[in-house]
Amino acid sequence: RRPRAHPPPRPPRMQPKVSVAYTLTQPGDEGRHKFGINALDVCRNPAPQAAWAGSTSLFTAGRDSKLRRWDVSALDGAAAGRRGTSAAHPLTCVATYEDHSDWVNDVVVASQHGLLLSASSDHTLKLWPLDAREDPAPRTTVRTHTDYVKRLCYSAASGLVASASLDKMIHIFNIDSLRVHASTGGDASGGGAGPGVSDDWSSDGSGPAVAAGHQDSVYALAMNEAGSLIASGSVEPEIRLWDARTGRKQMKLPGHSDVVRALRLDAEGRMLVSASSDRTVRLWDLASPGRCMHAWRVHRDAAWALEVDAAWRTLYSAGRDGRMYAHSLVDWSTVVLAREAAPVVGLRLGTRGTHLWAATTRSDLRAWTLEGVAAALEAGGNHPSAAEEETPRTPREF
């Protein structure tokens, strides 16, 4: 008789790896970011929110996986300082939001819905209570993307939130449906249910609309005030426009020759500004359709950040070279605003429009005074190369 064959031994079961991270805090570092700041947003808190009534808050998203809330009421209510002067104002971190496990790439205040929105490299989008004071916990975690979530945009009028990811997708949510799922368990995922959430969350009518069409990672996102139009920028040099309600493609805007890193849409969705790694900042007329009205070629390296004033008369840009510029949207003139010591990745105007916050790859925060900028632009501005020897503006640094 032939000997009975025995099955080969099973390989030993692999034990899951456990990763442990430590953050060493030096004296004086409490209440501040440990690494660079990726994004920021500012809001003046409405009176109904008793905890923060009447104050002004700055929210920052950090590479240390945390969000922080700062009381900037003293600076926001102060008169703008003269050029070349620095006035110190106390900046207090009043809340820290901890639940992400990787870089927080974007933060958006949805004050009309009482929420703070964050996007992270841990593939998630989180919704936080805006009025929480101590140890705030997220109301819900959205897990529909399969790669880093890079950008968010929000429309108060329509209640829509859009997220852009390195997975090439744009997901469009109704913020009220997310709040409903938050009340049922705190997790919303496109496959695999979280606590209290059904497996068909993404197909029961409350899940996201998906804007698919990009051939590479999406880095920039913007939505108009009515929530009817979304603009997106990617590793592809073309800008894409989408119907925010359905996710359907509307138009492509060719013109850039490198990654589109930042976008801003006006309230009506008729004007668009874009910044790219090709070192240019462009103004587009979407009613023409898609006509590039002007291209500013002043940056010495990639342009990464944009901000526009409420009247759409002045555009601010910054980028990898640390230089910050102000551009007139009326006559295309440009003035040198300031120079940061590190690459600038985000810009945000204060609520009074008298200063400009800058987020850089460093952990400190700066507010740059804008006094005299409008007058300089009206006078015709100056070529940036002719202003390099000017005395730089002194920021309010925190």
Number of C-alpha atoms within 10 A of each C-alpha: 3 4 5 6 6 6 6 6 6 6 6 6 6 6 6 6 6 5 5 5 5 5 7 8 9 8 6 7 10 10 14 21 22 20 16 20 30 25 27 26 21 21 17 19 19 15 11 10 14 10 13 18 13 14 17 21 25 22 23 27 28 29 22 19 22 23 28 20 23 20 19 22 19 14 21 20 14 12 13 18 18 14 17 11 11 16 13 11 15 12 16 15 17 13 18 22 20 15 14 22 14 18 24 29 25 27 26 24 23 22 17 11 14 15 21 21 20 30 28 27 21 19 21 26 28 23 25 20 18 21 18 16 14 10 10 16 15 23 20 22 23 20 21 20 22 14 19 23 32 27 28 25 24 26 21 15 12 15 17 22 24 25 28 29 28 21 18 21 23 28 20 24 21 19 21 14 15 22 16 13 23 21 13 15 15 21 21 29 20 18 14 13 15 20 13 14 18 16 15 15 19 16 12 10 10 17 20 25 20 18 24 14 13 19 12 15 21 27 21 29 28 28 29 23 17 17 24 18 20 27 26 27 28 26 22 18 19 20 24 20 24 21 17 27 18 13 20 15 15 12 16 15 18 14 13 21 15 18 25 29 26 27 25 25 23 18 15 13 21 16 20 19 24 27 30 27 22 19 22 23 30 18 21 20 16 18 10 10 12 19 15 18 14 15 17 15 12 19 22 14 18 23 32 29 29 26 21 21 14 11 9 15 14 20 20 23 27 31 29 22 18 22 23 24 21 26 24 21 18 11 13 19 19 25 23 25 23 20 19 18 11 16 23 28 25 24 26 23 22 25 17 14 15 20 23 20 21 25 27 24 18 18 17 16 19 17 21 24 27 20 17 11 22 16 10 17 21 13 10 14 20 14 13 16 9 10 13 12 8 8 10 14 19 19 24 19 15 14
